[in-house]
Structures are given as C-alpha cells and as structure tokens.
Amino acid sequence: MTGNQESAKARAKAREWQQRWRAANPELIKKYRLNERERRAEYQAANPEKFRQDRRDYEQRRQEHLKAQDARRTQNRQRAKDWAAANPERARAKGEEWNERNPGRIRELKRNYYQRNSEERKRAAREQNTRRRQDSAQRQREREYQAAQSDVRSTGQRVRRADPELRDKLNQEQNERRRRERRRRQLGLPPRRPHRATINARAENKAAASAFFSRRHAPSAMRALLQEQAEVRAATALISDAFWAAELAAQIRADTRRPARIAALTHELLATVEGAQLREEVRMDSLARARRGAQPYPNLEAEARRRALAALTIPRTPVRDGNATPATTRPKFGTFVVGQRGTRAVQPSRGLPAI
C-alpha cells in the first residue's frame, strides 16, 4: 500500500470517527455552538472597528478568489476551443463518446436550457409568427413548397403503408382518434381543433383559464346557488317512492326497446335520398383508400349503417324556452332522431335529446 493510499484511509477513518462522536454527543455540539456564538458576539461588541475591517478583508479575498476562478474557467474554455479547432475529428469523436455515456445528463442540460430561456423563446416565437402573418411573399413560398412536395408526401405515404405492421399501427391510431371524437360528440363536448394554436393564443387561453378558475363569486351569487340547491333537495324529498319506481320501470322498458328502434330508424334513413348519398360516399371513400394503398372497406353496407347510426345518435342540448343550440355540429341527417320514448321525425333546427 502506497503512502497516498494510507493517508486517504486514515482521513476516511478520522471522518467516520468524528461523525460517530457527533451523533453520540448532540448536546455537547449544541453547547459548543452556543458558546461560540456568544464569544463572537462579545468580540464584535468589544472590537467593532476591527470586526468591520475583518469583514471587509474577507469580502475582498472572496471577490479575488471568484475572479481568479472565472479567469481560469475562461482560459480553460478557450484552450478547449483552440484544441477542438485544431483537431475537429478527435473533438467530434470525444463529444459523441461523452454523449453516449451520459444520456441522462444530456436530457437534463437540454431541459434546463429550455426552461432557462422560456421567455426568450416565447418572445422569438411571437415575433416569428407576426413576421409570417405580415409577409405575403413568405406565405406564397410556403404554398408553392407544399404544392411541389405533394408528390413526395404521397410517395412517402405509399411506402409507409406498404409495410403491413406499420399500416395496421396507423389504422389503429386512426380508429382510436375517431373513437375519441365520437365520445366527445356523445358527451356534448366541442370537437378537437385539428391545428395547433399559436403561442399568443396559448398564452391568452392560459390567462383566461387562470382568471376563470381563480375568480371570486359574489355573495349574492353564492346565496342564489345555495337557495337553488335547497329548493332542488326539497322537491326531491317530496317525491314518493312510487314515482321513482315508475320512472325506473319506464327507463328499463325504453332501454330494452332501444336497439330495435335504432335498427328501424337506420333502415328508414338508408331508404331515403340521404341514405343513397351516404352509400355513395362510402363507396367513394373505399375507392380512395384503395388508391392510396390502404385496405378498402370489407363491407360497404356495414360501413354505411355505421355512419348512419353515428349521424343519428349525435347528442344535442335539450330545448329551453323554445330556443336551443345543438351541443355539437348539426348532423347531415338531422331529420331523424332516436329518443328515450320513441322514434319520430323532427326538424333540424330544433334541439333534440340524446339517445
């Protein structure tokens, strides 16, 4: 064992013993620190000028030490830059090797830089968006580039969809996205925006949401809400059990007849001119899928029934005071609706209950 190893081992042993002693004698440590603070306070009161001079000297030495550290760092960075400029291949190899060894550190540095310059990025994005909106030549170049790249994009899509596994994955993603949109319509939520909002719009939306959720309700509004809640509870308490039983039985009967009503209404819709148009749209969509390399619809009639059902069962807000607005975009076939109590023909301008 060398001398340096013996010295390091002795220092480690001394640190371990010191930690054990401090853990075993907390009261002595506390008393020593209290005595040290009192001694310093007495010294400061007895020698105020010397104490201030010592503080000034300490601060001066600290500043000189920091300046020396900055100078050494600057010198080292410049030396590293000079070496990288003189040996570009070796510098690139060393950088790639370091990146491979430290992927977590790379992500941390990028994340810190992203957060540290968030305001600068937002300002630059706003300026860029403003320039693009005001520059008609830039918009024209973008349109020309998109038109010139249409064939390239089509070729890339055909190549990607030629792989069966990738095609199945893309189809599953599309089906999942369509399922979410159907669920949005069923819940009466607005459709998802197909394009990203600008950074200005996102900032405005965030400020509006913060103001909405942090607003303070007026005492009069709170009293009105509590009064309404009390009235609803009182009305509910006065309803007899027989009424609830009859209402539940009616809902059960409506649910049992609902599949037959939906099937009859779908068949009725497909027998109209709108149904013929829907079948033609399904046929054209199937040809378009085959043209771009995707699988056509295996059963055109089943796809037409599915679309007819989706158009018929789109939710709408109930009518209030004779004026209602649909919860979502009005379906193309708004003349028909499936209700909880039966099937009837209605006008598209009326608000309709969801099935």
Buried (B, 14 or more C-beta within 10 A) or exposed (E): EEEEEEEEEEEEEEEEEEEEEEEEEEEEEEEEEEEEEEEEEEEBEEEEEEBEEEEEEEEEEEEEEEEEEEEEEEEEEEEEEEEBEEEEEEBEEEEEEEEEEEEEEEEEEEEEEEEEEEEEBBEEBBEEBEEEEEEEEEEEEEEEEEEEEEEEEEEEBEEEBEEEEEBEEBEEEEEEEEEEEEEBBBEBEEEEEEEEEBBEEEEEEEEEEEEEEEEEEEEEEEEEEEEEEEEEEEEEEEEEEEEEEEEEEEEEEBEEEBEEBBEEBBEBBBEEEBBEEBBEBBBEBBEEBEEEBBEBBEEBEEBBBBBBBBBBBBBBBEEEEEEBEBBBEBBBBBBBBBBEEEBEEBEBEEBBBBB
